Amino acid sequence: MKNNNILNAFLQGADNFRNELESSEYIDLQFIALTHMYIESNKNLAKMIPNEQLWSHITASGYGLKKRLQGSLSLLEMKFPFLNNVFENIRISNEINEATLFQFTSTINKFQKPSPDEFGNLFEELINKFVEQQGKIAGEFVSPSSISKLLPQLLDVKSGDVYDGAPGINQFLVEAKRYAEKNGSSVSLYGQELNGKTWAIGKIHLFILGLIDSQVAKGNTLLDPLLTEGHALKTFDYIIMNPPFGLSKWGRDEVKNEMWGRFIYGLPSDANADMAFISHTVASLKENGKAAIVVPHGILFRGGADGKIRKELIQADLIESVIGLPANLFINTSIPVVVLVINKNKPKERKGNVLFIDASKEFKSMRRQNILDEKHIKRIVEAYRSEKEDTDIRTMVTVEEIMKTDANLSISKYFTVNEIEGKFGPVKVNLQTFENSPVPKRPLYEVAETFRGYNIPSVGKIENPDGVFRAIQLVNVQDGILITNQLEKVNIKDASKVKNYLVKEGDIIISNRGAAIKVAVVPKVDGNIILGHNFHGIRPKEGMNSLYIKAYLESPIGQGYIQSLQQGTMVQVLGLKELNNLLIPLQSFGIQDDIGKEIQKAEEAYQKAIKEANEKRQDAYRDFYKIMGIRESYQNI
């Protein structure tokens, strides 16, 4: 649009309803108005409607306006079959005051109407404003525009059919159409959306863009797929999808006996629908089809039924790429997500391999969320299409190697070069260089025993006074030191259950949750101390020094390994099984002992210097306060 007058008019007009209607009700009215205005602006469409049913005539007067506007909607559905049932899902509220309604239409009508080809931009601007105002509510049916632009470029959408099984307002389909046309091609659009209001708004989106050949059904994609051919699912050349994350109780029992052939690799867990959408995607692809589906990280490593399906998909060589995107791209969740690229016809050089792309740092930080701008999208697409090695962002891993990790597709697991925040600032770690070095190495389980922490009950309550225990929790480890005099007593009903969780002098404890890893060595302690569930315990075997192992775990290489072993979507978790396989550099016990003692000495000197500097600073400030004449007016407590 040449100016924002009409957009501002829509927003100002809607302000009249804020004390009268819910936001979901006045956005209905905005899109009803938008549809009417688009029809009147388009001569070919306007001539299909009697003059008295056009927007300018309906809204010329406020008397009887609501009845006229409501009555016109059924006519629009009859004259334009593409809009059939749309106005059953978005409607004019019966609660609306007719005078307020007239204020809304009058505000809009003050300005020159957009031309037909400007309505698409107006629709998208209104949606963006709604997202800004409503946040998480709007985020349920709107995907980040940068992801909408990324996926068609990844798949290089050309002639054929494009499908989205959870299209929301059809952003992905629209961007796929735009990309194809920009590159001299044309595609047909298909989709199925569950939410009635979202489906209706999405249909209006397509209508005002002139995409009335699109087929977007309303219904449950997982329980009742509606796009079929004969007795089988309709299949597509391209699938792009951003299904709802972690949808629980999605209806597993209802599809366990279905015969669409969607679950030949296994029936997904009912705990979340992520793998169900992936299975539906695979079954809906043509023999040479490609898909890009946005999913949470949990799908990469989750066990159980989903883990078995993931293993089958990898062995079938269907997964071409796993692309990790930045956190906080979505308005309704801050979790990082991945794009899973599925290809039923991988190019020869990629057969038997999976391409991992770590684009977690490719973003521009905005006020409320992160975005992928053009340069970030370009770098991700180039990393996906290229065959050149770039260890900063991409790495190719064989299916054989992945299967050795229990089919784990966690991205950090396969990057040997990582940027981490080391003890003394950011560093770039090359784990491959370490692994190829002549330094002797052993996995942790060969040089130490490991044990889990105990799931501690409520703190500060003791029901068994004869079995008093103290517990190590995250707060008790500060700057690499276990503060034993601050350990809280805990309630343990059966003391026999905790004997395997008791720590002793020389044990190393390492936190297992969160990005900031805490490591400490247990000093000489009195009484029974339990390791809490937020830690794993490491008990060095003979010939291994506790301080040496702690120093290594805190080193850039140790932290690099830990980071690569962590898993999780909302919270990074370090599993005991993964920790056991962490490589430890071996030195003679004498060298270990020397290193441990010297590092401890350096730490003690550092802490002493900080303490002395802080005391000197405080003394100086006290002197300044005395000169100011305020020192006697306060006391330290």
PyMOL commands that set and color helices and strands:
alter all, ss='L'
color gray80, all
select helices_A, chain A and resi 5-15+23-41+43-46+51-53+55-58+65-79+81-83+86-89+98-109+116-134+136-139+145-155+171-182+196-208+252-255+274-283+297-300+304-315+348-350+374-385+399-403+411-414+431-436+444-447+474-476+484-486+495-501+546-553+556-565+576-580+589-628+631-633
alter helices_A, ss='H'
color red, helices_A
select strands_A, chain A and resi 160-164+187-193+215-218+228-229+232-233+236-241+285-296+319-324+337-343+353-358+364-365+370-371+394-398+417-422+425-430+441-443+448-452+469-472+477-478+481-482+488-490+508-511+519-521+529-531+535-540+583-585
alter strands_A, ss='S'
color yellow, strands_A
deselect
rebuild
show_as cartoon
